[in-house]
Amino acid sequence: MRAIKFRAWDEKNKAMVSLSLLGLCSKYSNDLTVYGVENSDDNVAYARRDNVPVMQYTGLLDKNGVEIYEGDIDHMTSDEDDLDTILEIKYKGAGYYVPDLDWDYTPSLDHPQFIHEVIGNIYENPELLEASDGK
């Protein structure tokens, strides 16, 4: 079983925050709140969910042992298919998939032919996707 982990983008401090605790609660019926405890100093941060993007760990590591999360920008290669592309890791349906490949099927992110290297994320390094025309 893979570890269930989350992180969040703290727009105010322009930093990615690792969450050791994630909860959803509603003070009012239309006010969904995300809260978490940052691993480093146990500070609790409260914010509306739509202002705090939360990303889940995929359960996979890149070639350098870095955990791969939703929202990461991945340099993906494959010797079998001459694949060399930069793309955003996305969740679809019931799993993490490789989006925007011009193939007849949608391969799973953990397909053994893919070599992954996390080179950034969509909040701190959006220019990596713009430069590569990634989606």
Rosetta blueprint (number, residue, H / E / L):
1 M L
2 R L
3 A L
4 I L
5 K L
6 F E
7 R E
8 A E
9 W E
10 D E
11 E L
12 K L
13 N L
14 K L
15 A E
16 M E
17 V E
18 S E
19 L E
20 S E
21 L E
22 L E
23 G E
24 L E
25 C E
26 S E
27 K E
28 Y E
29 S L
30 N L
31 D E
32 L E
33 T E
34 V E
35 Y E
36 G E
37 V E
38 E E
39 N L
40 S L
41 D L
42 D L
43 N L
44 V E
45 A E
46 Y E
47 A E
48 R E
49 R H
50 D H
51 N H
52 V L
53 P L
54 V E
55 M E
56 Q E
57 Y E
58 T E
59 G E
60 L E
61 L E
62 D L
63 K L
64 N L
65 G L
66 V L
67 E E
68 I E
69 Y E
70 E L
71 G L
72 D E
73 I E
74 D E
75 H E
76 M E
77 T E
78 S E
79 D L
80 E L
81 D L
82 D L
83 L E
84 D E
85 T E
86 I E
87 L E
88 E E
89 I L
90 K E
91 Y E
92 K E
93 G L
94 A L
95 G E
96 Y E
97 Y E
98 V L
99 P L
100 D L
101 L L
102 D L
103 W L
104 D L
105 Y L
106 T L
107 P L
108 S E
109 L L
110 D L
111 H L
112 P L
113 Q L
114 F L
115 I E
116 H E
117 E E
118 V E
119 I E
120 G E
121 N E
122 I L
123 Y L
124 E L
125 N L
126 P L
127 E H
128 L H
129 L H
130 E H
131 A H
132 S H
133 D L
134 G L
135 K L
